[in-house]
Amino acid sequence: MFLRHRIGNSARGRQPRFVHWYVRVPVKLFVFAVVTFFVLFPSPGQFVRHLSRLRNLDAIVEPDAPQLAEWEEELQDWATSYRARLEAGLSEEAKTVGDGDVPPVNEMQRRVQGMVLERVRYAWDWDTWGSADYIPTVAEMFAAAAGDPHGELREDCDGRAVLAASLMRRMGYKADLVTDLRHVWVKTPQGEWMGPGKAKAMVSTPEGTRLNWAVALGNVPMSLSYGISVFPLARELVILAAAYVLLLHTRTPWRTALLAAVLLVQGLLFMRCGVFSPQQIAGFGRSWPATIGLLHIVGGICILLVVSHRARLAAPRARA
């Protein structure tokens, strides 16, 4: 009788834990993924449009956008003035152009870049569009400006690059979009501009976006680190709180729970002070806050996992 009682308790103690683990982990991962997604992208429809545009960056370059007509007129006036100065011999630099484009491509690039940087105020996508990342059309940018109290265009690097590439094509020059997953710039046969990066993860082509998987995967750590360092802290704390609650066991001692919470928050604050960079990590340079922050977060998660595991193991004995 005693043996049967012990076996019954043992079986009842093991089976619920197995079933509980089997259901608990996927459900918690799903909940965390949903919370993270809606913190980063509150509008699912906007996120779908963003993904579609990443698949074909070339389609987002709109040289025929009617909103650019006034900008084109100013560029044409500048080009006419440039040619007049050339003919009058007032531009020493222009005399070396020869029989090529007048004005030459590099001059047009500088003019377009200056125009875009001057007229488009830099603003993060979460301030303009409410999402962690969003590539807008030319029409969307001007529509947002129309709703702005000051009527000014506000965009980050991707919107500025879209405008610059669209203007270049409108003026008859070839221009493509390039991104390393952290920054977006413009590429022409004569060079790269709008703050070019080094490694090209995605490049626009008439056939669709060309993706370099090796470069893209290699850029993920730095891109995520950069995103954490500039994303609104309040939103990041929501994600962190979701992870904390999902990992926390009800039997966790309050001192241990507090220690884990401090490590997680402190780790996040450290990560916001540095960006992972292979060159910097090699010499443990300015990227050290991100490294320390990651270690703090990993430490906090490990504490929660270990304590929660021990609490679940002790729960059947407590019931017995």
Secondary structure as UniProt FT lines:
FT   HELIX           2..40
FT   HELIX           44..55
FT   HELIX           57..60
FT   TURN            63..64
FT   HELIX           66..68
FT   HELIX           69..88
FT   TURN            92..93
FT   HELIX           94..96
FT   TURN            98..99
FT   HELIX           105..119
FT   STRAND          120..122
FT   HELIX           125..128
FT   HELIX           138..146
FT   TURN            149..150
FT   STRAND          153..155
FT   HELIX           157..170
FT   TURN            171..172
FT   STRAND          176..179
FT   STRAND          184..188
FT   TURN            189..190
FT   STRAND          191..193
FT   STRAND          202..203
FT   TURN            206..207
FT   STRAND          210..211
FT   HELIX           213..230
FT   HELIX           233..247
FT   TURN            250..251
FT   HELIX           254..271
FT   TURN            272..273
FT   HELIX           278..283
FT   TURN            286..287
FT   HELIX           288..319
//
